[in-house]
Amino acid sequence: MKQIEFLFDYGSPFSYLASLQIEGFAKRNNATIAYTPILLGAVLKATGNASPMAVPAKGRYMATELRRWADRYNVPFKPNPYPFLSNTLGLMRGAVAAQKIGFFPIYHRAVFRAVWAEPQDLGDEAILRSLVTMAGLPAELIIAAGRQDVKDSLRENTERAVARGVFGAPTFFVGNEMFWGNDRFDFVEEALHKLR
C-alpha cells in the first residue's frame, strides 16, 4: 500500500491543521500514514531556520493565515499563550513513548487538541498528567517518556529528518519526495498517484 510519512511537532500550529486532514486524505488516496515525531526546535537550529514568530510582521500574518486555514477546514483553533511551546521536548518524547506502548492515536489527538483547540499549559506536569488520565491513557506513558530508548528515538527521528532536508513542520514524504506545509496536500496526492 502507498504510504505518506508525516513529520510533526505539537508546537507547530500548521502541523495541527495538517493532522486534522491527513487521515481522511490518506483514506481517499488508499494510503497509510507513518507518523514521525520530530523536535522542531532542534530542526530549526540545525538548519539555520527560525520560527515565523521571530519576525514580527511574519508572525502577525501567520496569525491571519492560521485563522483562514482553520475556517477553510472548519476546525477549532485558538492560539496557545503558554510558554512551553518554545520547548516541546516532553510532549514529543510522549509521542514516541505512545507509539512504543501502543497508544499513539489517542495521545496524538488529545495533545493536539489541548495545544491548539482548547489551549492548556502542557508544560505544567500536573495538567499533562490530568490530560493523560482524562484521555484514558495509561499513567505509565509519562514514565515511558523518560526512558533512554524513547529519548534516543526522538533524537534519531530529528537527525534523520535534518539529513533528509527537513527544515520545518509539517513535512511529508512520499518515497524520497519531500513536501513542506499544510497547504501541500495537492502535491502529495499527485506524488501518490505516480506510485505503482
C-alpha positions in Angstrom: 0.0 0.0 0.0 1.1 3.6 -0.6 2.5 5.5 2.4 2.7 9.1 3.5 5.2 9.9 6.1 4.1 12.8 8.3 6.7 14.6 10.3 5.3 16.9 13.0 5.8 18.7 16.3 3.0 19.6 18.7 4.3 23.2 18.9 3.6 23.7 15.2 0.0 25.0 14.6 0.3 24.1 10.9 1.1 20.5 12.0 -2.1 20.6 14.0 -4.1 21.7 10.9 -2.5 19.1 8.7 -3.1 16.4 11.3 -6.8 17.0 11.2 -6.8 16.5 7.4 -4.3 13.7 6.9 -6.5 10.7 8.0 -9.3 11.5 5.5 -6.7 12.4 2.9 -4.9 9.1 3.3 -8.2 7.1 3.2 -9.3 8.8 0.0 -5.9 8.0 -1.6 -5.7 4.4 -0.4 -2.5 5.2 1.6 -1.2 4.6 5.1 0.3 7.2 7.3 3.7 6.8 9.1 3.7 9.4 11.9 7.2 10.6 12.7 7.6 12.9 15.8 10.5 15.3 15.5 11.8 18.1 17.7 11.1 21.2 15.6 13.4 23.5 17.7 16.3 21.2 17.0 15.5 21.1 13.3 15.3 24.9 13.1 18.7 25.2 14.9 20.4 22.6 12.8 19.2 24.2 9.5 19.6 27.8 10.4 15.9 28.3 10.1 13.7 30.3 12.6 10.1 30.4 13.7 7.9 32.8 11.8 7.2 34.4 15.2 10.8 35.6 15.2 9.9 38.1 12.5 7.1 40.4 13.9 5.4 41.2 10.5 5.5 37.5 9.6 4.2 36.5 13.0 1.2 38.8 12.6 0.5 37.5 9.1 0.8 33.9 10.3 -2.0 34.6 12.8 -4.2 35.6 9.9 -3.2 32.5 7.9 -4.0 30.2 10.7 -7.4 31.7 11.1 -8.0 31.4 7.4 -7.0 27.7 7.3 -9.0 26.8 10.4 -12.0 28.4 8.8 -11.4 26.6 5.5 -11.1 23.2 7.3 -13.9 24.2 9.6 -11.9 23.1 12.7 -11.4 24.7 16.1 -8.3 26.8 16.6 -7.1 29.1 19.4 -3.6 30.4 19.8 -1.9 28.9 22.8 -0.5 31.6 25.1 1.7 29.3 27.3 5.5 29.4 27.2 6.0 25.6 26.9 5.5 25.9 23.2 9.1 27.1 22.9 10.2 23.7 24.2 8.0 20.7 23.3 10.6 18.1 24.2 8.4 16.4 26.8 5.4 16.3 24.5 7.4 14.9 21.6 9.0 12.2 23.8 5.5 11.4 24.9 4.5 10.9 21.3 7.4 8.4 20.8 6.5 6.7 24.1 2.9 6.4 23.0 4.0 4.8 19.7 6.2 2.3 21.6 3.4 1.2 24.0 0.6 1.3 21.5 -1.4 4.4 22.5 -0.3 6.9 19.9 -3.6 7.8 18.2 -5.3 8.7 21.5 -2.3 10.6 22.7 -1.8 12.4 19.4 -5.3 13.7 19.2 -5.5 14.6 22.9 -2.3 16.6 22.8 -3.0 18.5 19.6 -6.5 19.4 20.9 -5.1 20.6 24.2 -2.5 22.7 22.5 -4.4 24.3 19.6 -8.2 23.8 20.1 -8.7 24.0 23.8 -5.4 25.6 24.9 -3.9 24.2 28.1 -0.4 24.7 29.7 1.0 21.3 29.0 4.3 22.4 30.4 2.7 22.0 33.8 3.2 18.3 34.7 0.0 18.2 36.8 -2.0 19.4 33.8 -0.3 17.0 31.5 -0.9 14.1 33.9 -4.6 15.1 34.1 -4.8 15.2 30.3 -3.3 11.7 30.1 -5.8 10.4 32.6 -8.8 12.2 31.0 -7.9 10.7 27.6 -7.9 7.2 29.1 -4.2 6.8 28.6 -2.1 4.7 31.0 -0.1 6.5 33.6 2.9 4.6 32.5 3.1 6.8 29.4 4.5 9.7 31.5 7.2 7.3 32.9 7.9 5.8 29.5 8.6 9.3 28.0 11.7 9.5 30.2 13.2 6.2 29.0 16.5 6.3 27.2 15.2 4.4 24.2 12.4 7.0 23.8 14.9 9.9 24.0 17.2 8.1 21.5 14.4 7.5 19.1 13.3 11.1 19.1 16.8 12.3 18.6 17.3 9.8 15.7 14.0 10.9 14.1 15.1 14.5 14.3 18.6 13.9 13.0 17.4 11.8 10.1 14.8 14.5 9.2 17.6 17.1 9.0 19.8 14.7 6.9 16.8 14.3 4.5 16.5 18.1 4.0 13.7 18.8 6.5 13.7 22.4 7.8 10.2 22.8 9.3 6.9 21.2 10.2 4.7 19.8 9.0 6.7 17.9 6.4 5.5 15.0 4.3 7.4 12.4 2.4 6.1 10.2 -0.4 9.0 7.9 -1.1 12.0 10.3 -1.2 10.0 13.3 -2.4 9.5 15.9 0.3 6.7 18.4 0.8 6.6 21.1 3.4 3.5 22.8 4.7 -0.2 22.0 5.4 -1.1 23.5 2.0 0.8 20.9 0.0 -1.8 18.1 0.0 -2.5 18.6 -3.7 1.2 17.9 -4.5 1.3 14.9 -2.1 -1.7 13.5 -3.9 0.0 13.8 -7.2 3.0 12.0 -5.9 0.9 9.2 -4.5 -0.8 8.8 -7.9 2.6 8.4 -9.6 3.3 5.4 -7.4 2.6 2.0 -8.9 
